[in-house]
Structure formats: structure tokens, C-alpha cells
Amino acid sequence: MAGERWPSVLPAPVVLGGMYWLWIPGYYALTVVLPWLLPIRAFGRLDRAAIGAGVVFMIVVMVVTTSDPSSPWRPLPVDDPALLSLRAAVAPWLNAVWFALTLAAATGVLARRVSANPDEQRGLGWLSIGIGLLALAILPLALATAWGVPVYGPVAPSLMLAAQGFFPTALLVVVLRQRLWGMEMAVRRTLVWGLLTGILIGSYTLGLLLLNQFVAPSSVLPEAMVTATLAAAFQPIRQWVQRHVDRLVHGESGRPLIRQVADRLRSA
């Protein structure tokens, strides 16, 4: 493996371990934070408290996951007996807390649908069902880890797959029916910087791997050359990514969507 041949470039434990914990913030945020952000509105105390609880929960999950003493790739090594004992006491209850927060999120969406005006109710029923299905899929995990209740093997994965298939559809319904076009800017920026980060990291790694074939491993020349090249190419790469993301968001013309609509209305 490349990580074994060039451990300073691609440490094998870090590469293999990253796939076990890098997904945690985004995945858990879908169920314990995102539902409280929709629809766009002025947040009350309950909304802020729920979002804060979700963020704290995600931090706890990250700490517990990255400090697992049985894992060789843990980026957060914890050896203190008291901290390890605390981790062992907290870990079995994470799924139960996840279930409770997800169920609370589904209840919150349903309550907003009941109290909202007809325009703001659009799509919230779908969203509450989607989050409720996710809570139902988490329940077997909570029962097994927190209380030791035996769960038939395929039940939890099957429920999770079904819920994950419905949930994106529910989010799409909310976005379309609530006409949340203001999300366009956030989508563009996220795509641009996400793609740009991936391209730079991939180019840096690939450049080091190629140059290390011809330069002594102890030399700093490959790192210096690749860093200088990427620094010089950063702006052209960013412009190229921006053009393609704009085309993806706005269409082939690359003009702002509102201008396209105005031109079509004027011509009609």
C-alpha cells in the first residue's frame, strides 16, 4: 500500500481510520440539527436549545469514537483510567440519546406544521415522517446497546436503509414547496470549497507520490515543489471550479437564475 511505503505522506492508520469518524458530524447533523433549521424562520428558545443539544451530542460522539482504545487508528489517544471508565459508561447510551434527539426533532417539525400558516406548512408533513422513520430505525440500536435487548439481525439495517431512502425525498419536498431559493448561495459555496479542497488534497498527495519516485525520501524538495505549484495554480483552479458549479446551479447559460426568468418574462 502507498501508506506503508510512504508513511510520512499517507499514514495507513490515519487513512483507514478517517472513514470511521470523518462522516460523523454530517451524518448526525441530518437527524439532530437540520430538522430544527427548517423552514427558515426566527428561532425561539426551544429551537436554540435543541440545536445546542444536537451539537453537544455530535461532539460527544466524535470524542467517544476517536478515543476508542480498541482501535489502532484513534486520532485522540486516551490512556487515563478515569477517562476510559467515563468513556465506557457513556458509549452504550449514545444510540439511546440519538433516538431521543431524533424523536424530539420529528415532534418539533410536526408541532411547527400544526401551528404554522398554510404557506409554511408545505412539506413539513413529509419531513416529520422522514425524521420519524429515522427515529424508528435508530430504536433497535438503542435497545441493543443501552438495555441489551436482542434485535433480529436484518431489522436495524433494513429500517435504516428504508429511512435513508425516504429522508432525502422529504427534504427535497420541503425545499421545493417552501421555495427556499435562498439556499442556492449556500449550495454554491459548499460545492466550490468542497470540490476545491478535494482537488488540492488529491493533487498534493499525488504530486508527492510521483516525486518521491525520483527523489530521496528524506528530501524536502517534493513538498516544496508541490506546495509552490499548488499555490500558483490555486486561483485558476478556483475559477474553473466556480464556472462549472455556476453552470450546474444556474444552467448552461451561466447567468443568474433571476435574470434568466426576467428575460423570459420580458420576451413573453
Beta strands, then each sheet from edge to edge (+ up, - down):
end
